[in-house]
Amino acid sequence: MERKNLIRKFKAAVVGVAVAMSAVVTPVTMMATSYSIVSAATGSVSIGKTLITTDDDSATSTRATRFKLAGLGSAETVTLNFNSEFVGNITVGIGYNMTGDYTVGGKTPYWYQAEGIEVENKGGAFSVTYKFPTDIAKYVDFTKGEMEVAIWWPQAGEEIELVSASSDGSGPVNPGPGPNPGPTVVETQNAKSGSWTFVDNKDGTATITSTLTKEAKDVDYTLTAGFDEEKYEAEGVEITPDLPINSHKFTFNEFGIDDLSNVKFESFNYVIEGPEEGMATLMYGGGINVEPQSPADTEYKCGKNGYWYNDHGADEEILDVNGDPVTFDIEIGNGYTIENAGSYNEVVWDIPKDVQPYVSKNPSDTVGFQYWYGVPADGDYENDSNHEGSPVKTVQLTGASCTYTREMTVPYTTTKNVKVGEDITFGSDEATNQYKYDLSKLGLGERDRLSAVKFNLSADADVKKFVGGLGVSVKDTCSAANVEKNWYNPGDFVILNPSKDKIEVMWIFPMAVREEIEAEYGNVMIGGWYGGEATKATLNSIDFYYYVSTEPVLDVAPELNIKVGETKKIVTNVDDCTFESKSPLIAEVDEKGNVTGMNKGSAVIVVTTPDGQVAEITVNVTAEESSSSSTSATTATSKSSSSSTTVTTEKKDEIDWTKVKYGDVNLDGEVDLKDLVALSKYNADIDSFPLSATALENADVSYDHKVGNSDAVLLLKFVSEQCDISELGPQDTPKPLG
């Protein structure tokens, strides 16, 4: 982005859709909270903590929180800024740490509890101001201490947000409606982490969505404002890791999403760390790989290589490579401006809704974060005479996560809710940090299918981020990724900012796993590794979504006898079966189960029901009856002056499976150039260069049950040593039956 456009954007203070959480998690006795020092010079601390009123005064009560006093300086007064829809009288309690110099009756009480302050709120923003008593103010531990703020009244579950704390007049003094001086905090406008939907299609299926988050590992990158890819491209400089850059790109597979085929990306969350004093303004944007030349391909629209969508500044004039103005077919995101940002910021980049349908889904594709501009908390941009680049030159990118929605239509007839009531303690102790449910209790039959499971939990305190794991037992035959020792584990999941009273994890099983779940002897598991301020979560219940089969046991004749050229139908007692011939050169079958004899021999027809029952039918094909026009062997005598010659007309042959070797067209036992010549002659003139049934089987190297140019191309690759002989024909050579 050009400097002049950054200036316009900064002055306009355009606020996009964002989540900015200035946070450093500090363990305390009562309700540790997130905070950041917005400006040490003015003595202001951003808090952003929602207190839920209650009569509970225990160490884990939701009515109280703490923040560090260091951000207030050595203040005489402190103003607490709140926001709440509650209308009525509110009593605020305040306590704080004292130094060891403070004594009462010869003892050193390290905590001072002040009287409650009552204020009448009319709904909205309000403030209360507390003055430290003159005789103890010098003993307040402003260096290492903390202040606790509690709502003593009301006590019936009302929500009151403590937005910030300020000192010495930097906030409102008198109670009543006041400003909200905290950082810009706007939630994502796309699907939120932990959300889900369920629709019963009333046809034996349901359509389910699940929105979860995955984190990238080992994130630590320095971003330098003013050095973007376009700058280096214009200068003809190849970007190397040692060069300063204002962006970083993550590949999709860095987030560990095991299957992208039915996924929609919603948003990406990033952790940005700036200078210790915080930032008055943080500006950033994003970009992502999209389908080439699609409406979301902003780079292609600008006359470049494409495959990429980019945010652009709100007032930025976008030009193509020829300097001509560019218009887009979709609405372009304008990036984000976070005011009153802290030294630690959790921000979100929403993928614009117009862009979402065009995001490419290759694991090696990328999403990018771009640091545009930063102003320190005590900086004065408007009076900065230099105006050369961002006052905050570098920030550190130390975290990244991807929120995505998976949508699948799955077999479904029944939902079963199972009450649990077991605690999961967050941490690394496997004896307490997970819960396994015995799937045999569901009583699923052999043809029933478990399609999805939803875990319903609640925590004992606020959960800024829930990190856990999932697992399910699978059969030996399961070949899905992430399977080890009969256990499928898709990796850790994350739910961002869930309600502590309602945490829901919807898990839709991939098809490769769904068909192989060990429901008779196995388990399904949820684990909790981290829960923010919470120490444990209670697994209240589990919802199982599954399909109960009403299909009868498949009944079909095990054998079918037909002649060459004859057609017979396979009769089943189950509708909508599918049929496949393992040896179509002997017996073909159509989608309705009509079998036609092609050559003498035996073939196997596989019958599969809609619910997955499988049966195999042996088809015995015999030669057609001889007649005056048949191709049975006949003998004729030709007389000449010296001798007579007996000529035998060959009968229609059958495949000699002892000589089947794919690629050996001339049946000499070897696969070489002579076979390619024989196949090429056949393709050029079938009548002049016919092949026997065995030769035709060997010629079908591409194994599409037809002999033609595709077989010649593959055989040429083998002869020219571009492929291995194992690539010719099927992996398992068909064998004659009977």
N, C-alpha and C positions, 0 to 999 in steps of 0.2 A: 504494500500500500504506500502511495506517495506521501511525503511529509505534509504537504498542504492539505491533503484529505484527512490526515490524522488530526491536524489542527481544527479543521471544521468539525470533525466528528467529536473531538474533545469538547469544544465549545457548545455544541448542540447537546452534549451529554445524553446521547440516544441510549436508552436502556432497552436491551433485548431480553429474550427469555433466558433466564440464568438461575443457577443456584450458587450463592457464594456464602460459604460458611467459614468464618475465621475461627479456627479452633486449635487449641492445644489441650489435650485431655490430661487432667491433673487429678490423681486420686486424692480424695478427702474423706473425712469422717461421714459427712452427710451430703449425699448427692453431688458428686464431682460433676463439673460442667465444662463446657467448651468456652473459651474466651480468646480474645486477642487484644493487644494494646493498639488502639487505632492511632492515638497521638499522645505520646508521653509528655509533650510540651504543654498540652492543654489539659492533661489529666483525665482522659476519657477512655473507658474500657467498654468494648462491644461484647455483649453477653448472648443475647438471642436465645433465652431459655424459657420454655413454657412450664409454669408451675401449675399443678393440678391440686386444688384445695382439698383438704381432708382433716380429720381430727387425729390422724396418726402422727405422733411426734417421734417415731423411731428413727434410727440412723439411715433407713432407706425410704423415708417419707418423700412423697412426690411434691409436697408443698414447699420445699426449701431447696436452695442451691447455694453454691459458694463461688467466689471469684477472687483473684489475687489483688491485694491492695497496692502493689507496686505501680500499677498504671495510674493511680490517683495522685502521686507525689506526696508531699507532706501537707495534706489538705486540712483545712479547718471545717469544711462542710463537704458532704457528698450528696449529690442529687441522683435518685434512682428513677429511671424512666421506664414506664410500663405501657402495656397496651392490652385491653380486654373489652369484650362485648358485655361483660357483667355490669349491671346498673345497681348501685347501692353502696353501702358503707364497706370499706375494705380496711383491715388492720394489718399493717406491715411490721414484722419483727426484724430487728437487726442485731447481730453480734459480730465480734471481731477479735483477732489475736492481739495480745499485749506482749511487750518485751519483758525480759527477766528483771528489769529495773523497777517494774511496777509491783508494789507489795500492798497487801491489806492484812492488818493484824499480824505482821511479821511473816506472812506467807506470800507466795508469788502465784497469783491466779493468771494463767496464760490466756484466759478468755474473758471478755467483757460482754455481758448481755444488756442491751439497752431496753428502754421502755418501748412498747409498741406505738406506732404512729398511725392515726386513723385519718382516712381521706374518703370523701364522697365522690364516687365515679359516676359520670353520666353516660358512660359507654364510649370507648375509643381510647385515645392516648391520655395518660395522666402521669404525674410525677410527684414524688415526695422528697423533701430535703431534710437531712439529718445533720446536726452540728455536733461535733465531738465536744464533750464537756471540757471546759478550760483546764480543770485540774488533772485530766488524764490524757489530753491530746498528745502531749509530748512522749507518752509511753506507748502509743499505738504502733504496732509493728508494720510500718509501711514497706519495709524491705522484703521480709519473708512471709508476712502474715496474710491471712485471708479474711474476707467479710462474708458472713452468711446472711442471706435474705430469705425470710419465710413469710408466708401468708397465714396469719393467725385466724383471720375471719374474712370471708365466710368459710364453711367447712364441708361443702356438699358437691365436690367434684367440678367446681367452676375452673375454667382455664384462664390464667393471667400470665402474660408474657413479660418477663424482665428483659427489656430490650438492651439497656446500657446503663452505665454508671459514670457520672462526671463530677468534677470537683471545682470549687472556687468560681462558680458562676458560669461554667461552660455548658450548663444545662438549665432548664427551667427551675425556678426557685419555689414558686407558689403552686400548691396542689391545683389540679384542674387539667383541662385538655391542653396538650402540649405537643411538640414535634417528636418525630421518631428518628433519632440521630444514628441509628444502627446502620450496618452495611446493607447494601442492596441484596435482598434475598428473594428470589423468584423461583418457584418450582417449575420443573419440566412441564411442557405442554403435551408431550407424547405419553405413551403408556408408562405407568410408574412401576418401579421395581417391586415385585411381590404381588402385582395384580393378576387376575385370571378371568376367563369367561368360559361358560359351558352352555352348549345348545344341543338338546336332544332332537335329532333329525327325524325321529319317529319311523325310521326305516331300518333299524338294527345298527345305526351308527350315531355318533355324536361328534360335534366339532368343538374342540377345546383349544383355548389359548393359555399360555403361561408366560409371564414376563419375569425374568430373573436377570441377575447381574453376574458377570465374571470379571475377575481382576487379572491384570498383567503382573508379572513378577519382576523384581529387581529393576525398578524404574528409578533412574537418577540421571537427568540430562540438563545441561546448562543451555538456556535459551537467551539469545542476545538480540535485543530489539534493533531493527533497521537492516539486518542482514538476511534477506529472504532469497529464495531460489531464483526469482526473476532477476534480482540484482546480479547474482553470479552468472546467470545465463547471458545477460546483456553484456557482461564483461568477458565472456568466453572462458570462465574459470570453472574447472571441474570441482564439485563439492567433495571434500574429504572430511573425515571425522575430526580433524584437528582445526578446521575452519569454524569461525563463529557462525551461528545460524539461529534464526528466530523461531524455528519450528522443529517438530519431531514427528515422524510417522511410525505407527505401530501396524504390523501385519495382523490380520484377523486371527491367525492361528496363535498369536501371542496371548490371546484371551482364553484359549483352551475350550472353545465351543466345539464339541466333537462332531456336530453335523450341522451344516449351514443350509441344507436343501430346503427347509421349510421355516426359515428364520427371517424376521424383519428387524433390522437394527433400529433402536429407538433413540438412544442418546449415549454419550460418552462422558464420564466424570473424570476430572483431573485434579490433582493436588499441586498447587503452585505456592512455592515458598519465596517470599521477597525479603527486603531488608527488615531488620529487627524492629524498627519503629513502625512498620506497617506501610501501607500505601493508601493515599487518598483516592487514587483511581487506578484500576486495572482494566486494560482493554485487550480482548483476544478474539480470535475467530477459529474456524475449522474448515476442513476439507476431507473428501473421501472419494475413493475409486467408484466410478459409475460405468454403466454400459456405454461403450464408445458410440459417439454421435447421437446419443439419446438427448431429449430435451434438457436433462440435468447436466450434460457435459459442457460446462462453462468454458473449459480450456479449448475445446474444439470450436465452440462458437466464436472464440477470440482468435481463431486461425492457428491454433497450436496443435500439438500432437493429440490432445484429448485424453479420454479415459478418466477425467478428474472434475469434481465439483469443488468450487471455492466460495467461501463467504466474501463479500466485498463491503467496504465502508458505505455508510448510509448516503453520504454526499459525494462518493467517489465517482468520477466520470470514467466509465469502462471503455477502453479503446482496443481495437484489434491490432494485429501486427502491422497494418498499413496506417494506423492512426485514426481510423474511422470509428465513430461511436457504435457500440454494440447493444442490442436489445435481446432479451431472453424470453423464452416461451414459458418459463416458470418464475415463481417469486423467489428472489435471491435473498438469503440470510445476510444480515448486516453486522454480524458479530455481536459482541456483548461489552457493556461498560459496567463495571462494578465500582460503586462509590463507597468510600470508607472501608476499603478492603484492609485486611490485617496482614500480618507477616506470614500467616498460614491460611491458605484459602482453598476450599473445596468448591470447584466450579463445574458447571455442566455445559456441554455443547449438544443441543438438540439437532438431530438431522431434520432439516426442513421437510414438512409433509409432502411437498411437491417433489422432493428428491428421493424420498424413501423407496418408491417403486422401482427406481432405476439403479439402486446400489448393487454393484456386482458382488457375487458370493464366492469368489475363489479364496481359499485360505491364505494365499500369498498376497492378496490385495491389501490395501492399507487405508488407515484413517489418520488424519494429521491434526495436531494442535499447533496454533500459531499465536505467539506472543506479540501483540502489536505495540503496546504502549503502557508505561507505568509512571505514576507520580508519587513520590514519597509522602508520608503523612504530613510532614512539616514543609513540603515543597510548595512553591508559588509559581505555577506554570505561566499565568497571565503576565507576570513581571519578569519572566525569564528572558533576558535579552539575547541569549544564545540561540534558542529555538533550533537546536541542532540535535535531533533525535530524542529518544525517550530519556527523561531524567533518571529513571531507574533502568540502567543499561541491561542488567541481567536478572533473571529469576531462575529458580530451580524447579524443574518438573520432576516430582518425586512419587507420583502415583497416577494410575490410569485404570479405569474399569469400563466395561461395555454392558449396557442394558439392552436386552433384546427380547423379542416376543417370538415364541414358537407356536405355530398353529398347525393342528393335525386333525383329520377326520378319522376316527378310530371305531372299531367294533364296540357296540354298547347296547345293553338292555337294562342294566341294573346298577343302582348306587347303594352301597352299604356303609353306614356310619358306625364305626366301632369306638366306644368310649375307652380311653386309656388312663389319663390322670397320673402319668409318671413324669418325674423331673429329669431334665437333662442339664447337667452342670457344665458350663462353658469351661474349656481348657483342653489339656492334652491327655487326661486320664481316661483311657478307653473303657474303664469299668463304669464310668459315670457320665461320659460325654456323648453317649449315643443310646438309641433305643431300637430294638429289633422286634418286629411283629411276626409271629408264626403264621405263614400263609396257609397252612393246612386248615386253619380255623375257618377259612372262607368256604371250604367244601367245593372247590372248583372241579369240574369234570375234565376229562382228557381233552375235549374239544372246546371248552370254555376259554376265554381270553381275558386276562387282566390288562386293561388298556392304560389306566392312569391312576394316580394316588395323590391325595391332597392331605398334608399334615397341618393340623390346626393347633397353634401354640399360643401361649401368653408368657410374658417375662416378668421378673420381679422388679424391674426398673426400666428407665428409658433405654431404648436400643437404637443408637445412631446407625449401627451397621451390624447385621446378623450374618455371620459366616459359618457355613456348615457343609455337610456332605450327605450324599445319598448312595444307596446301594441296594441290589436285589440279587437273589440267588438265581443262577441259570443252569441249564443242562450242559452236559459234556459237548453236545453238538453245536452250541452257540459259538458263532464265529465273529461276533460283533467286536468292534474296537473296544479297548478298555476293559476286557474280560481277563481275569486271572483267577485260577483255581475255583472255577464255577461261581465267580462273583463279578457282577458288572458294577463299575464305579465310574460315573461320568466326570469326576473331579469336583472340587469345591464349588459351591454356589454362594452368592451374596444377595441379600435383600437390603436396600438402602432406606434408612429412615422409616422403618415400619412402626405402626402403633404397638406399644408394648402390650396392650390388651388383646391385640388381634394380629398375629403373625401367621400367614398362610403360605405354604409352599406347595404349588401344584407341579407335579412331575408327570409328564406324558412320556410313556415308554416308546423308544424307537422301535420300528417294525422288526428289525433284526433281533431285538431283545424280547419284544412282546410275544413272539412266536416260540421263544425258548425259555420262558420263565419256569423255574422249578416250583410249582405251586403246591406240590404234595409234601415235599420235605424241606422247602427253603424258607427264607425270611426276606422281609423288606426293611430297610434301615434308614433312619435320619440321625445325623450327628450335629452337635453344636460346638464349634471351636472358639467362637468369639461373639460377645453380645453387648459391646459398648459398656455402658454403666451397669448393665445387668450381670448378675453372677450365674443365673440359671433361667431356664425356660421350662414351663410345664407343657407337656404334650397332652392336650385335652382330649383329642380324638383324631381319628384317621378316616377319611372318606375314600372308599375303593370304588372305582368305575370299571365295570367289567361286562363281558358279553357271555350270556348263557345260551349254549347251542340247543336248539330244538330239532336239529337235523337227525333223521333216522340213520341207523348203522348202514353203511353202504353195502348193497348187495348186487353183485354183478358176476356173470359167468366167468370162470377163470380161463376158459379156452374158446377159441373161435376158429372154425375150419372153413376156408374159402379156396376158390380156384383162381388162377391168374386171369385177370380181367373181370372177375366177379366182385360185387359190392354187397356187403351186409352191414346192418346197423347194430351198434352196441346198445343194449337195453340196460338202463339203470333205474333204481328206485328213488334217486335224488335228482331234482331238477337243476339245470344250469351247471352241469359238470363241464370240465375242460378235458380235452383229449390230446395226447401227443404220442407219435410213433417214434420209437428209438431206432428203427431201421426203415425209413420211408422208401428205400429202393426195393424193399420186399413188400411192405404193406403201408399204404398211405391212409390217413384218417383226417376227416374234416372237422369243423367246429361243432357239428351236430352228432358226431360219433359214427359217421358212415365210413366203413373200412373197405378199401379197394386193394385186391391183390395185384402186385406189380411184377414180381418174379418168384419163382419157386424158392421156398425156404421158410424160416421162422422169424417172426418179429414180435416185439413187445409193445403193447399200447398201454400208456399210463393214463389212468382216469383219476381226476382230482375234483373233489366236491367243493362248494363255496366255503365250507367250514374247515377245509384242509384234510379231509380223509383221502387216502390214496390207495388205489388198487392197481395191479398189473394184470393184463390179459395177454395170454400167449396166442398169437395168430399163426396158424399153420397154413401156408400157401402151397397148394399143389398145382401141377401143370394142367393147362386146359386140355380138354378131351381132343383126341386126334380126329381129323376129318380130311376130306379130299383137298381142303385148302389149308390144312394145318401145317405147322412147321416141324412135325416129327421127322425123324431121320428116314430117308429113302435112299435106295441104291439104284443107280443107272449104269448101263454098260455102253462104252463107246468103242467101236471097232475101227482099226486102222490096218494098213497093209502089213505091219510087222507084229502088232500085238493089240490086246484089248486092255483098257484102263478102267478100273472101278473108281467112281467119284462119289463120295458120301456127302450129302447135303446136311450140314450141322443143324440139330434141333435147337429150339430156343433154350439158351443155357441158364443156369442159376449160379449164384455167387459161391465160389469155392473159398470158404472162410479161412482155410489153411494157407491160402496165398494172398490174403488181404494184408497189404503193407502200403500205407498211404504214400502216394508219390510214385510207386512202382507201376507205371501205366503199361509198360511192355512185358510185365510179368517175368522179368529175368532175375528177380530177387534183389536188385540194386536200384537205388534212386539216383539218377544222373541225367546228363544232357539228353540221352537217348529217350528218356521218358518225356522230357519237355517237347522233343520233336514229335513223338507219337501223339501227344495231347494237342499240339498245335495243328497237326494234320487233321485230327478228328474235328477240332473246332472250325477248321476251314471248309471241310467237306465231309459231313457225317456219312453220307451214302458211300463215298469212295474209300473212306478209312474208318470203318465201324470198329467199335470196341466191345468186347464181351462184358457180361454183367460184372465179373470180377475186376476187369480193367476199369470199368466205369466207377466202381466203388473206390478203387485206388486213386482214380483221377479226381475224386471229390475232396481235394486237400483243404479247401476252404470250408468244407462240411456244411454247406447250405442246402444239401440234397439236390443240387443241380450241378451239371458239369458245363463250364464255360470259361470266359476270359478271366474271371476272378481266380479260378484255379490255376490258369497258366501264369498269371502274375505272381501268385504265391510260390509256385513251383520254380519260377525263374529266380526269385529271391533266395530260395534254398540252393539252387545250382550255383548261384553267384556268391554263396556264403554270406548272405545278408540275414539269414535266420537259421534257427536250429530245426532239426527234423521233428522235434517234439511239437512244433507249431503246425505240422501238417496233419490234417484230419482231427478226429476227436481225441481226447486224452485217453479214453478207454475204448479200445477196439471192440466193436460189436461182435458177438459170438452167435453162431447158429444155435437154435433151441430145438430140443427133441432129438 
